[in-house]
Amino acid sequence: MPKTEKDDTPMSKKFLLLTLWMSWMSCLLIARAFERQWTVADGLPTGEVHQIVELPNGQMLVNCEGVFCLSNGRGFLTVPCDYGRAYHLPLFSLGYGQQWQGDSLLWLRDFYRVYLFDARTRSFRYDMKKRMSKALLKNIVPSSLTVTDRQGGMWEGTMQNGIRYTSPKRQHAKLIRGEHPLIDRARSTIDSQGRIWHCKANGLEYEANGTKKHYDKTNVASLPYNRTTFITELSHRFLLCDSLCVLGYFHPERHAFVSLNNRLPALKRFRHFVGACPIDGKWVAVYTQNGSFLLDTQADTLAAFPGAKEIERYSDKYNCMVRDNKNRLWVGTQNGLFKIEKENFPHHQATVDGNGRTCERMEGLANHCIRSLILDANGHVWAGTSCGISRITPSVINYGPEDDIPAVNMMERAAMLAPDGRLVFVYSASGAVAFRPQWLESAKTKPLAVVITAVSIDGDPQLLERLTHGMSFAYDQNNLAFQFSALNYAAPSHTRYRYRLAGLEKSWQYCTYADGGLCEVEYRALPPGAYTFEVQAAIDDSAWGEATRQLVTILPPWWLTWWAKLIYGLMALTSLLTLMRLYLKRKRRKLERENDRRVNQLFELREEARHQFAENTSIDPQKIGVNHEEEALAERIVKAIEGHLSNADYGVDQLAQDVFMSRSALYTKLRNMLGISPADFIRDVRLKRAAQLLSDTNMPIGEIADRVGYNTHKAFAANFKKMFGVLPSEYRTPTRHSQGLTR
């Protein structure tokens, strides 16, 4: 819970002002510089530095006894140089020198050689002869071992100890050591009346107006133990934890303690109550070393803590809580800081079931073990961690040694906002750090552009000169790592970065490290394609700076190139055409077989129809044709002939006219059906009808001949015998008739 100081009594105000004045004098801050040393341990080839040159992008080019290296924000990387291809001076020079040619070419000189460095590609060039002149060599100026960078920081080369860096002067935090009132106040709880409460092993103590009062089990009714863990002010009473495991209400005026453990058996499952944070006039969030819950201080009931399920995925050990001015609840645990928001925080229903509330784990912290939380005068949230201090809102900023913030473990719930606006974080019983938030702000400078200091493929560093143009790699070189830095030497931990790999990611990824000097991001198993790595930096709460972009292409394997795909397409098309050709060939063969079968079947039916027509005296149109069309035609022909059966002059022309066909078409049709001409068919119909009459009636043969259209009996008898092999009279005789055609 944030600790603020309020006092309505004159004596308390005088004491407070005296305490603050003493604190101010003891913690007096003056603008000073932060210093650090870069040595061989940071990547310098040797500790003997002869040249330091700032490049246009902010990197420092350093010459250590003839070996060149570049700063990357955290340390140094050696720059390859072919000394055999450098220009060898005919005579020894007087010392180290440098000369800029344009805005990218840097001439460097030592005792023996002259080098040409391209700041654009960050590599040495060896086309010096066509560029070099006597005037140029004459204009090379001696190098200085003291260089001021673009931020105002001082770089000083030494002969044994590398480089000494001094940042621009600004105010820093102040360490407080020994017995100091601010340390005691930060570890205590201050209520709305200005009373300072101290939870101790031998009881509870408060001080006000210069007096102290002690409470323990000897003077507080029902208090089971002396040791107290925390005390939280409620409406008309306090919530007190006694000996880590007993929770109850404390009434200091009545010297009474009312335990909740007997009323609420569910409290037994929680181990070591750590603290409490009032939500509104009714609900209080209580957190322990193995969970959290909501306590209804009016009904004395428990409810589930919103967001506990998400929080306890990381840790169920709660260390601190604070509610900010926007009614958001911040929860610090052993493994993460969480922000819980809701639309209607004070209402009971929203608090109990979490309606409108979301839980978000904060990223970008240098350390995720949150020990204390406090609000500054502007309502911004600050966190003491196991490795220093971080500001959480409006943006995450980690503070480091350049701010005189020690990278140590802060004490749990031991932080306060002093009335003069300073924040105090306690890290030991006799140590604390105090500062005003504005003291830690970086100098107002324009946003720094990010420099990509290294690129590696499958762990192999790539030459920096390749970064000038788009880089291309084979398909099996697809594990890509970038190192980048804003080169904020003055306050590296104040730097925030965001990056993304366009072509793979749409949203920005954010990172903030403890030192902020150098960030590294790795992408593994990238599929073939064209990508653009984009990165931006911001210092403190400034706007994001200009984006730095690097084009990267992962080439496809030969079997995935465009010409291979074209070949695959042609092969697929050829295969498809071949399959279609085979399919059509097989289908054609099948159709031919089917057609042959049907033709053979048709021939068989034709033969059967002709046989039936030739052997039977009865005329059945359905047995003459092999399909419905022929059957219908045969029926019309037979009907037309029988309609004119007695007409001896009825011939082919009249038959063709009656069936609505031409003479030739009728001839073709009957030849196909029965293999006979229309005249033969008319004759056969007459004779078959005569045979039926001979068999079925006793009519005289002459009358039958007349009825079937024969004018003379002789012609009838001759044709009848030719067809049936017997004379009409013999056909009627039973013995001979049985040897003739079937009916």
C-alpha positions in Angstrom: 0.0 0.0 0.0 1.5 3.4 -0.8 2.6 5.3 2.3 1.7 9.0 2.5 2.2 11.3 5.4 -0.6 13.4 6.8 -0.5 15.2 10.1 -3.0 17.6 11.6 -1.2 18.4 14.9 1.4 21.2 15.2 3.9 19.0 17.2 3.7 16.3 14.6 4.2 18.8 11.8 7.3 20.3 13.5 8.8 16.9 14.1 8.1 15.9 10.5 9.6 19.1 9.1 12.7 18.6 11.3 13.0 15.0 10.1 12.7 16.0 6.5 15.2 18.8 6.9 17.8 16.5 8.4 17.1 13.9 5.7 17.5 16.6 3.0 20.8 17.7 4.4 22.1 14.2 4.8 20.9 13.1 1.3 21.8 16.4 -0.5 22.2 15.7 -4.2 24.4 17.6 -6.5 24.6 17.2 -10.3 27.4 14.8 -10.9 28.6 12.4 -13.6 28.4 8.6 -13.8 31.7 6.9 -14.6 32.5 3.5 -16.0 35.6 1.7 -17.3 35.8 -0.4 -20.5 38.6 -2.9 -20.3 39.7 -6.1 -22.1 36.8 -7.9 -20.3 34.4 -5.7 -22.3 36.0 -6.7 -25.7 38.9 -4.3 -26.0 41.8 -6.1 -27.7 44.3 -4.6 -25.2 44.2 -2.0 -22.4 46.4 0.4 -24.4 44.2 2.8 -26.3 45.7 5.1 -29.0 42.7 6.4 -30.9 39.0 7.0 -30.3 36.8 8.3 -33.1 33.0 8.7 -33.0 31.3 7.6 -36.2 28.3 9.3 -37.6 26.0 6.6 -36.3 27.2 7.0 -32.7 29.6 4.0 -32.5 33.1 4.5 -31.3 36.0 3.3 -33.4 38.9 2.4 -31.1 42.5 1.6 -32.0 44.2 -0.6 -29.4 47.9 -1.0 -30.4 47.0 -1.4 -34.1 43.9 -3.5 -33.5 40.6 -1.8 -34.3 37.3 -2.4 -32.6 33.8 -0.9 -32.6 31.5 -0.2 -29.6 28.2 -2.0 -29.7 26.5 -0.3 -26.7 27.6 -2.9 -24.2 31.2 -3.7 -25.2 33.4 -3.8 -28.2 33.8 -6.0 -31.3 37.0 -6.3 -33.4 36.9 -5.0 -36.9 38.7 -7.1 -39.5 41.6 -5.3 -41.2 44.1 -6.6 -43.8 47.2 -4.8 -42.6 49.2 -6.1 -45.7 46.9 -4.1 -48.0 47.1 -0.9 -45.9 49.3 1.9 -47.2 52.8 1.6 -45.7 54.4 4.9 -44.9 57.9 5.4 -46.4 59.0 7.0 -43.2 57.8 6.7 -39.6 55.1 9.2 -38.7 55.1 11.3 -35.6 52.0 9.6 -34.1 48.4 8.7 -34.5 46.1 10.9 -36.6 42.8 11.0 -38.4 41.1 12.9 -41.2 37.5 12.8 -42.5 37.0 12.8 -46.2 33.4 13.6 -46.9 30.9 12.2 -44.4 31.8 8.5 -44.6 35.5 8.0 -45.4 37.9 8.2 -42.4 41.6 8.2 -42.9 43.5 6.8 -39.9 47.3 6.9 -39.3 49.6 5.2 -36.9 53.4 5.1 -36.8 53.7 2.8 -39.8 50.6 2.7 -42.0 47.6 4.7 -43.3 44.1 3.0 -43.2 40.9 4.0 -45.0 37.8 3.2 -43.0 34.3 3.4 -44.6 31.8 4.5 -41.9 28.9 3.6 -44.1 29.8 -0.1 -44.4 31.8 -0.1 -41.1 34.7 -1.9 -42.8 38.2 -1.0 -44.1 38.7 -0.2 -47.8 41.9 -0.9 -49.8 41.5 1.3 -52.8 43.6 4.0 -51.2 46.1 4.7 -54.0 43.6 6.3 -56.3 42.2 8.4 -53.4 45.5 9.3 -51.6 47.5 12.5 -52.2 50.3 14.3 -50.5 48.0 17.0 -49.5 45.7 14.5 -47.8 48.5 12.9 -45.9 49.7 16.4 -44.8 46.2 17.3 -43.6 45.8 14.3 -41.3 45.5 15.8 -37.8 46.8 14.2 -34.6 44.3 12.1 -32.7 43.1 13.0 -29.2 42.7 10.4 -26.5 39.8 12.5 -25.1 36.6 12.6 -27.1 33.2 14.0 -26.3 30.3 12.1 -27.8 27.0 13.3 -29.2 25.4 13.0 -25.7 28.1 15.0 -24.0 29.8 12.0 -22.5 33.6 12.0 -22.2 35.7 9.1 -23.5 39.3 9.0 -22.3 41.8 6.4 -23.6 44.5 5.2 -21.2 47.8 3.4 -21.7 46.9 0.4 -19.5 43.3 0.4 -18.3 41.3 0.7 -21.5 38.7 3.5 -21.7 37.3 5.6 -19.0 33.8 7.0 -19.7 32.2 9.9 -17.9 28.6 10.6 -18.6 27.1 14.1 -18.8 26.4 15.6 -15.4 22.9 15.2 -14.0 21.3 14.5 -10.7 21.3 11.0 -9.3 19.7 9.1 -6.5 21.3 9.2 -3.1 22.1 6.2 -0.9 21.1 6.4 2.7 23.1 4.4 5.2 22.9 3.9 8.9 20.1 4.7 11.3 18.0 7.2 9.4 14.3 8.3 10.0 13.4 7.7 6.4 14.4 4.0 6.6 12.2 3.5 9.7 9.3 5.4 8.1 9.5 3.4 4.9 9.3 0.1 6.8 6.3 1.3 8.8 2.6 2.0 8.2 1.1 5.5 8.5 -2.6 5.9 9.1 -5.0 8.7 8.2 -4.3 10.4 11.6 -0.5 10.5 11.0 0.3 7.8 13.5 3.2 5.6 12.6 2.7 1.9 13.2 5.6 -0.5 13.6 5.0 -4.2 13.4 7.7 -5.9 15.6 8.5 -9.3 17.0 7.5 -8.2 20.5 4.2 -6.5 19.6 2.7 -3.5 17.8 4.0 0.0 18.4 2.9 3.4 17.2 4.2 6.9 17.6 2.5 10.2 17.4 3.2 13.7 18.7 6.6 12.5 19.9 5.0 9.8 22.1 5.1 6.0 21.6 2.6 3.3 22.7 3.1 -0.4 22.7 0.6 -3.1 22.3 1.1 -6.8 23.0 -0.9 -9.8 24.3 -0.6 -8.4 27.9 -2.7 -5.3 27.1 -4.8 -6.4 24.2 -7.6 -8.7 24.8 -7.7 -12.0 22.8 -4.3 -11.2 21.1 -2.8 -14.7 20.9 0.8 -13.7 20.2 3.2 -10.8 20.4 4.7 -10.9 17.0 2.8 -8.8 14.4 3.2 -9.1 10.6 1.2 -6.2 9.1 -1.5 -3.7 10.0 -3.9 -2.1 7.5 -6.3 0.7 8.3 -10.0 0.1 7.7 -13.0 2.2 8.5 -13.1 2.6 12.4 -10.7 -0.2 13.0 -7.6 -2.0 11.7 -6.9 -5.3 10.0 -4.1 -7.0 11.9 -2.1 -10.1 11.2 -0.6 -11.7 14.3 2.4 -14.1 14.2 1.9 -14.7 10.4 -1.1 -16.9 10.8 -3.8 -15.2 12.8 -6.0 -12.6 11.0 -8.4 -10.3 12.8 -9.7 -6.9 13.6 -7.7 -4.6 16.0 -9.4 -1.8 18.0 -6.5 0.2 19.5 -8.9 2.4 21.7 -10.5 -0.6 23.2 -7.3 -2.7 23.3 -9.2 -5.5 21.7 -8.4 -8.0 19.0 -11.2 -10.0 17.3 -9.8 -13.1 15.5 -11.3 -14.2 12.2 -9.7 -17.6 12.1 -12.5 -19.3 14.1 -15.2 -17.7 12.1 -13.6 -18.5 8.7 -12.1 -22.0 8.7 -11.0 -21.4 5.1 -8.2 -19.2 6.4 -6.4 -22.3 7.6 -5.3 -23.3 4.1 -3.3 -20.1 3.7 0.3 -20.0 5.0 1.8 -16.8 6.3 -0.3 -13.7 5.7 1.8 -11.1 4.0 -0.3 -8.0 3.7 -3.6 -6.4 2.7 -4.9 -3.8 0.3 -8.3 -2.1 0.8 -10.4 -2.1 -2.4 -13.3 0.0 -1.1 -15.3 0.4 2.1 -16.3 -3.2 2.0 -13.7 -5.4 0.4 -10.0 -5.9 1.2 -7.6 -8.0 -0.8 -5.5 -10.1 1.5 -2.4 -11.8 0.1 -0.3 -14.6 1.5 2.7 -16.8 0.6 0.5 -19.3 -1.0 -2.5 -17.4 -2.5 -4.8 -14.5 -2.1 -8.5 -13.8 -1.4 -11.0 -11.0 -0.9 -12.3 -10.3 2.6 -15.8 -8.8 3.1 -15.2 -6.7 6.2 -18.9 -6.1 6.7 -20.2 -9.7 6.4 -16.9 -11.4 7.4 -16.9 -13.7 4.4 -14.3 -14.7 1.8 -14.5 -14.5 -1.9 -12.1 -15.5 -4.7 -9.5 -13.0 -5.7 -10.0 -11.9 -9.4 -7.1 -12.8 -11.6 -5.7 -15.3 -9.1 -5.9 -18.2 -11.6 -3.8 -16.2 -14.2 -1.4 -14.8 -11.6 -0.7 -18.2 -9.9 0.3 -19.7 -13.2 3.6 -17.9 -12.5 3.7 -17.8 -8.7 1.3 -18.0 -5.7 3.7 -16.2 -3.4 2.4 -12.6 -3.2 4.7 -9.9 -1.9 2.9 -6.6 -2.3 -0.2 -4.8 -3.7 -1.1 -1.2 -4.5 -4.2 0.5 -6.0 -3.4 3.5 -8.2 -5.3 6.7 -9.0 -7.0 5.0 -11.9 -8.5 2.4 -9.6 -6.2 -0.3 -11.0 -4.8 -3.0 -8.7 -1.1 -3.8 -9.1 0.0 -7.1 -7.7 3.6 -8.0 -7.1 4.6 -11.6 -6.8 7.7 -13.7 -6.6 7.6 -14.1 -10.4 5.9 -11.2 -12.0 4.0 -7.9 -11.7 0.4 -8.0 -12.7 -2.1 -5.3 -13.5 -5.8 -5.9 -12.8 -8.3 -3.6 -14.4 -12.1 -3.4 -14.2 -14.8 -1.0 -15.3 -16.7 -0.7 -12.0 -14.1 -1.5 -9.3 -16.0 -0.3 -6.1 -19.1 -2.4 -6.8 -19.5 -5.7 -5.0 -20.5 -7.8 -8.0 -17.6 -6.6 -10.2 -15.2 -7.2 -7.4 -16.3 -10.7 -6.6 -16.7 -12.3 -10.0 -14.3 -10.1 -11.9 -16.8 -8.7 -14.4 -15.1 -6.2 -16.6 -11.7 -7.0 -15.1 -8.6 -8.2 -17.0 -5.2 -9.4 -15.7 -2.0 -8.6 -17.5 1.5 -9.6 -16.7 3.9 -6.7 -17.2 6.9 -7.3 -19.4 10.1 -5.4 -19.8 11.2 -5.5 -16.2 14.8 -6.1 -15.4 13.8 -8.4 -12.6 10.4 -10.1 -12.1 10.6 -10.6 -8.3 8.5 -7.6 -7.0 9.3 -6.7 -3.4 7.5 -3.4 -3.0 5.1 -1.1 -4.9 4.6 2.6 -4.4 2.9 5.6 -6.1 4.8 8.8 -6.7 3.3 12.3 -6.5 2.0 12.0 -10.1 0.3 8.7 -9.5 3.0 6.7 -11.4 3.7 3.2 -10.2 7.2 2.2 -9.0 8.4 -1.2 -8.1 11.3 -2.3 -5.9 12.6 -5.7 -7.2 15.2 -8.2 -6.3 17.7 -6.4 -8.5 17.0 -2.7 -8.2 14.1 -0.3 -9.0 11.8 0.1 -12.0 9.2 2.6 -12.9 6.1 0.9 -14.3 3.8 3.6 -15.6 3.4 5.3 -17.9 6.1 3.1 -19.4 8.5 0.5 -18.0 11.9 2.0 -17.2 14.6 0.1 -15.4 17.1 2.1 -13.4 20.7 1.1 -13.0 24.1 2.0 -11.7 24.2 5.1 -13.9 21.4 6.5 -11.7 23.1 5.4 -8.5 20.4 2.7 -8.1 22.1 -0.3 -6.6 21.3 -3.7 -8.2 20.4 -5.2 -4.9 17.4 -7.0 -3.3 14.9 -4.5 -2.0 13.0 -5.3 1.2 9.4 -6.4 1.0 6.8 -3.6 1.4 9.5 -1.1 2.5 9.0 1.9 0.3 7.3 5.3 0.8 6.5 8.6 -0.8 7.9 11.4 1.3 6.0 14.7 1.7 8.7 16.5 -0.3 8.0 14.2 -3.3 11.0 11.9 -2.9 10.6 8.1 -3.2 12.4 6.0 -0.7 13.2 2.3 -1.2 14.8 0.3 1.6 17.1 -2.6 0.8 18.5 -3.4 4.3 17.9 -2.5 7.9 20.5 0.3 7.5 20.4 1.1 3.8 18.0 2.8 1.4 18.0 4.8 -1.8 16.1 8.1 -2.1 15.4 10.2 -5.1 12.9 12.5 -6.9 11.5 10.9 -10.1 12.6 13.9 -12.2 16.2 13.4 -11.1 16.3 10.1 -13.0 15.1 11.6 -16.2 17.6 11.6 -19.1 18.7 14.8 -20.7 16.2 16.2 -23.2 17.7 14.9 -26.4 16.2 13.9 -29.7 15.4 10.2 -30.0 18.4 8.1 -30.9 18.4 5.9 -34.0 19.1 2.3 -33.5 22.3 0.8 -34.9 22.4 -2.9 -35.9 25.8 -3.8 -34.4 25.9 -7.5 -35.4 24.1 -10.1 -37.4 24.8 -13.8 -37.2 23.6 -16.8 -39.1 23.5 -20.2 -37.4 25.8 -18.6 -34.8 28.4 -17.4 -37.3 28.9 -13.6 -37.2 28.5 -11.8 -40.6 30.6 -8.9 -41.9 29.1 -5.6 -41.1 29.6 -4.4 -44.6 26.9 -6.8 -45.7 24.4 -4.8 -43.8 24.7 -1.9 -46.3 22.7 -3.9 -48.8 20.1 -6.5 -48.4 21.5 -9.8 -47.2 20.7 -13.2 -48.8 21.2 -16.6 -47.3 20.7 -20.1 -48.4 17.6 -22.0 -47.3 19.6 -24.0 -44.7 21.0 -20.8 -43.2 17.7 -19.8 -41.6 18.6 -19.2 -37.9 19.0 -15.5 -37.8 20.1 -13.3 -34.9 20.3 -9.5 -34.7 22.2 -7.4 -32.1 21.2 -3.8 -31.9 21.6 -0.8 -29.7 20.6 2.9 -29.5 24.2 3.6 -28.2 22.7 5.5 -25.2 25.9 5.5 -23.2 24.7 8.2 -20.8 21.8 6.2 -19.4 21.6 2.8 -21.1 19.0 1.4 -18.7 16.5 4.1 -19.7 16.3 2.8 -23.3 13.3 0.9 -24.6 13.2 -1.0 -27.8 10.5 -2.4 -30.1 11.1 -4.6 -33.1 9.5 -6.9 -35.6 10.4 -9.0 -38.6 8.1 -7.8 -41.4 7.0 -10.8 -43.4 6.8 -12.9 -40.3 5.4 -10.6 -37.6 2.7 -7.9 -37.8 2.8 -6.5 -34.3 5.7 -5.0 -32.5 7.7 -6.9 -29.9 9.0 -4.9 -26.9 12.2 -5.4 -24.9 13.8 -3.5 -22.0 16.9 -4.9 -20.4 18.7 -4.0 -17.2 21.5 -2.1 -18.9 19.7 -1.3 -22.1 23.0 -1.1 -23.9 22.6 -4.0 -26.2 19.6 -6.1 -27.2 19.6 -9.4 -29.1 16.8 -11.1 -30.8 16.9 -14.5 -32.6 14.6 -16.0 -35.2 14.9 -19.8 -35.8 13.9 -21.9 -38.8 12.8 -19.0 -41.0 11.0 -20.2 -44.1 12.2 -19.0 -47.5 11.1 -15.5 -48.2 11.9 -11.8 -48.1 11.9 -10.1 -44.7 12.5 -6.7 -43.3 13.9 -6.4 -39.7 12.6 -3.1 -38.2 13.7 -1.7 -34.8 13.1 1.6 -32.9 14.2 3.0 -29.6 12.9 5.5 -27.1 14.5 7.0 -24.0 12.3 7.3 -20.9 8.9 8.5 -22.1 10.1 10.1 -25.4 8.5 9.2 -28.7 9.8 6.3 -30.7 12.8 7.3 -32.8 13.4 6.7 -36.5 13.1 3.0 -37.5 16.2 1.2 -38.6 15.5 -1.4 -41.3 17.5 -4.3 -42.6 16.5 -6.4 -45.6 17.0 -10.1 -45.3 16.2 -12.8 -47.9 16.2 -16.5 -47.2 16.6 -18.1 -50.6 14.5 -21.2 -51.4 16.2 -24.5 -52.2 16.6 -25.3 -55.8 13.6 -27.6 -55.7 11.5 -24.6 -54.6 12.8 -22.0 -57.1 10.6 -20.5 -59.8 12.2 -22.5 -62.6 11.9 -25.7 -60.6 8.2 -24.9 -60.0 7.9 -24.2 -63.7 9.4 -27.6 -64.5 7.1 -29.2 -61.9 4.2 -27.5 -63.6 5.2 -28.7 -67.0 5.8 -32.2 -65.7 2.4 -32.2 -64.0 0.7 -30.9 -67.2 2.5 -33.5 -69.3 1.5 -36.2 -66.8 -2.1 -35.0 -66.9 -2.2 -35.0 -70.6 -0.7 -38.5 -70.7 -3.2 -39.7 -68.2 -6.0 -38.1 -70.1 -4.8 -39.7 -73.3 -4.5 -43.1 -71.7 -7.9 -42.6 -70.2 -9.5 -41.6 -73.5 -7.8 -44.5 -75.2 -9.0 -47.0 -72.7 -12.5 -45.5 -72.8 -12.4 -45.6 -76.6 -11.4 -49.3 -76.5 -14.2 -50.0 -74.1 -16.7 -48.2 -76.2 -15.5 -50.1 -79.2 -15.9 -53.4 -77.4 -19.3 -52.3 -76.2 -20.2 -51.2 -79.7 -19.0 -54.5 -81.2 -21.1 -56.3 -78.6 -24.1 -54.3 -79.4 -23.6 -54.8 -83.1 -23.2 -58.5 -82.7 -26.3 -58.5 -80.5 -28.1 -56.6 -83.2 -27.0 -59.1 -85.8 -28.2 -61.9 -83.6 -31.5 -60.1 -83.2 -31.7 -59.5 -86.9 -31.1 -63.1 -87.6 -33.6 -64.2 -85.0 -36.2 -61.8 -86.4 -35.6 -63.1 -90.0 -35.7 -66.6 -88.8 -38.9 -66.0 -87.0 -40.5 -64.2 -89.9 -39.3 -67.0 -92.3 -40.4 -69.9 -90.2 -43.7 -68.8 -88.7 -47.0 -68.2 -90.6 -48.1 -65.7 -88.0 -46.8 -62.2 -88.4 -45.9 -60.5 -85.1 -44.5 -56.9 -85.6 -42.7 -57.1 -82.3 -40.6 -60.0 -83.5 -39.8 -58.3 -86.8 -38.1 -55.2 -85.3 -35.2 -55.1 -82.9 -36.2 -51.8 -81.3 -39.3 -49.8 -80.7 -38.9 -47.7 -83.8 -38.6 -50.8 -86.1 -41.5 -52.5 -84.3 -43.7 -49.5 -84.8 -42.7 -49.3 -88.5 -43.3 -53.1 -89.0 -46.7 -52.7 -87.4 -47.6 -49.9 -89.7 -46.4 -51.8 -92.8 -48.3 -55.0 -91.8 -51.4 -53.0 -91.0 -51.2 -51.2 -94.4 -50.7 -54.5 -96.3 -53.5 -56.2 -94.5 -55.8 -53.3 -95.1 -55.3 -53.9 -98.9 -54.8 -57.6 -98.8 -57.5 -58.4 -101.3 -56.3 -55.7 -103.7 -54.1 -57.5 -106.2 -52.8 -54.2 -107.5 -51.5 -53.0 -104.1 -47.8 -52.6 -104.5 -44.7 -51.0 -103.2 -45.5 -47.5 -104.2 -48.9 -47.5 -102.4 -47.2 -49.1 -99.3 -44.6 -46.5 -99.2 -47.2 -43.8 -99.4 -49.3 -45.4 -96.7 -46.4 -45.5 -94.2 -45.2 -42.0 -95.2 -41.9 -43.1 -96.6 -40.1 -43.0 -99.9 -39.8 -46.1 -102.0 -36.0 -46.1 -101.6 -36.2 -45.5 -97.8 -38.8 -48.3 -97.4 -36.6 -50.6 -99.5 -33.5 -49.8 -97.3 -35.4 -50.3 -94.1 -36.9 -53.7 -95.0 -33.6 -54.9 -96.4 -32.0 -54.0 -93.1 -34.7 -55.5 -91.0 -35.5 -58.8 -92.9 -33.1 -58.9 -95.8 -36.0 -58.8 -98.3 -37.5 -56.2 -100.6 -40.9 -54.5 -100.0 -42.4 -56.5 -102.9 -41.2 -59.8 -101.3 -42.5 -58.6 -98.0 -46.0 -57.9 -99.5 -46.0 -61.3 -101.1 -44.9 -63.1 -97.9 -47.6 -61.3 -95.9 -50.2 -62.4 -98.5 -49.0 -66.0 -98.5 -48.7 -66.2 -94.7 -52.2 -64.9 -94.3 -53.4 -67.5 -96.9 -51.7 -70.3 -94.9 -53.5 -69.1 -91.7 -56.8 -69.2 -93.6 -56.0 -72.7 -94.9 -55.3 -73.9 -91.4 -58.0 -72.1 -89.5 -61.0 -72.2 -92.0 -62.7 -74.4 -94.5 -62.9 -71.7 -97.1 -62.3 -72.8 -100.6 -58.8 -72.3 -101.9 -60.0 -70.1 -104.7 -61.8 -67.8 -102.3 -58.6 -67.7 -100.1 -56.6 -66.8 -103.2 -59.0 -63.9 -104.0 -58.9 -62.7 -100.4 -55.1 -62.5 -100.3 -54.9 -60.6 -103.6 -54.3 -63.3 -106.3 -56.2 -63.0 -109.5 -55.4 -66.5 -110.7 -55.3 -69.7 -108.8 -52.3 -70.9 -110.7 -50.1 -68.0 -109.6 -51.3 -68.4 -106.0 -50.5 -72.1 -106.0 -47.1 -71.6 -107.6 -46.0 -68.9 -105.1 -47.5 -70.8 -102.2 -45.6 -74.0 -103.1 -42.4 -71.9 -103.6 -42.7 -70.6 -100.1 -44.1 -73.5 -98.2 -42.9 -76.4 -100.4 -46.4 -77.8 -100.9 -49.5 -76.8 -102.8 -52.4 -75.1 -100.9 -54.4 -78.3 -101.1 -51.6 -80.4 -99.6 -51.0 -77.7 -96.9 -54.6 -78.2 -95.7 -54.2 -82.0 -95.6 -53.5 -82.8 -92.0 -50.7 -85.3 -92.6 -48.9 -83.0 -95.0 -49.7 -79.9 -92.9 -47.9 -81.3 -89.9 -44.7 -81.4 -92.0 -45.0 -77.7 -93.1 -44.4 -74.5 -91.2 -45.4 -73.9 -87.7 -48.2 -71.5 -87.1 
